[in-house]
Amino acid sequence: MTLTISGLKVSIREAEILRGVDLTVSAGHVHGLAGESGSGKTVTGLAVLGLLPHGSRTAGTIDLAGRDLLAMPAKQLNAVRGAEIAMVFQDPATSLHPMVTVGVQLTEHMRHHIGVGRKEARERALGLLAKVRIPSPETAVDRYPHQFSGGMRQRIAIAVALACEPKVLIADEPTTALDVTVQAGILRLLRGLCDDLGLAVLLVTHDLGVMSAVADEVSVMKDGLVVETGPRGQVLTEPRHAYTRALLESLPGDDHKLPQEER
Amino acid sequence: MTLLTIDDLVVEHRTPGRPLVRAVAGASLTVAAGEVVGLVGESGCGKSTLARAVCGLHPAAAGTITVGGHPVTSLGLRSRHRALTGAQMVFQDPYASLNPRRRVGAQIADGLRTADDRTTAPEDLLERVGLPRDFAERFPHEFSGGQRQRIAIARALAARPSLLIGDEPISALDASAQAHVARLMRDLAVESGAGLLFISHDLSVVRLIADRIAVMYLGKIVETGPTAEVWADPKHPYTRALLGAIPIPDGRGVLPTELPGDVPDPADPPSGCRFHPRCPLVMDVCLDREPEFGPVACWLHKPA
């Protein structure tokens, strides 16, 4: 399934956050979305899921298999998100419910969306935990999030996102809160899931190294616009847009330059 | 001049009904005046416990810590020895480390009072960390994470520290603010002639600001050296694994190398070298004898 965003504009209160974003994420591909904070990366992800703050105004289309998600009534959208489109957030410590066992968090929306029974849901949950390589799923499923390390929690959050076998996965800075050694594992997992399940992954990250490791296509955002899109190798080695060059040059290297001043 | 000397420090966490955890198990480290030392390692390796011990927030079970020649004693309920206020800490989460009910200026003034500084105004410090002077009248909730961390840095600097400690001061911040706050801490510390012990799990930022780097694994410092040298030629297998896990933006799509296994339980560390169960180059000697030397605590790099 292909996710196509065209001419997406989003205004929150009086501020124009997105000013016409075009983006295509195809099945089996990881599309990396880079840019500094405030450029609209996260808002793009939230718009796809219909999670924009109340009172936001939108224009343009977000097309998923011939349906426009922006024009969809709330009830229909509820059936799509969580089931066909899922999201992984930056911080697994806050995206998982601290007082509910891993098993319940994995099966809750599975039972709601697919309507599977309690027993089958548990079986599926065990399978998911194994898929994201959590050791001994049988005991893990009855534990609470605080009993896991940060990397394991993010694996669980990914398992929760995959519970209803979505076609599109939006990962917003999924490894930013993790150690590099753990990050390596999560990146391998994401890449593997994308290849094995044919997921379309939109990966939002500020880390061009992460981008280079897993993304097939890369888009660079600045001030609510996509300024450059292209295959990973081209964007990262022969950037056409001046801003992409500036981003690449701002990486800690021998010259010790710093990224642009924060907002 | 050596500002901070940590010698064979041991810090233990005791929880009733649980086995004793040696979070820091014999670590030695020095920080000189005007020097920036980056302490890196995976979460749970004891970096933060070490920093807290330096400030007297955790008692040392064995070993010594001296700041400017004075031994650090555990922080009492009311006051601490004057000489020890020379070590100031910037904590990880500026949402928690600033008092939400007091004005920013008043909190910075606390630091000035500690240093008996009657000439500097809180506004001057705000200016030094790159914030407008009129922020002093406002409350912490009015600011973004990056601004709050700048305020926390201003408060720490107000006490005129000879040693500034940053315990993951950038990990709660937005990605684009991280490098700035790190660079700001470096510049301010070096400018005032203080030493900086900068703790972070983000190696790319440490590389940016540290003169010297210390790599910690399971309560021990396994490698120290000048940042550029360690980066160009990491010697300890753990340092290699850590640096090898950083993805490089070369556009080639190479997935970073994964370090197999998890960090062992510090309550029950492995025998011999603590890294041996995960080490790709493990030898017989590693299983039963701990490498107790530096600058690279590995049997492959035993000093002659």
Interface residues (C-beta under 8 A of the other chain):
Chain A: E36 S37 G38 S149 G150 E173 T176 A177 D179 V180 T181 V182 Q183 A184 G185 L187 R188 R191 H206 D207 L208 G209 V210 M211 S212 A213 V214 A215 D216 R232 G233 Q234 V235 L236 T237 L248 L251 P252 H256 L258 P259 Q260 E261 E262 R263
Chain B: E42 S43 G44 G146 S171 D174 A175 S176 A177 A179 H180 R183 H201 L203 S204 V205 R207 L208 A241 L242 A245 I246 P247 I248 P249 D250 G251 R252 G253 V254 L255 P256 T257 E258 L259 D262
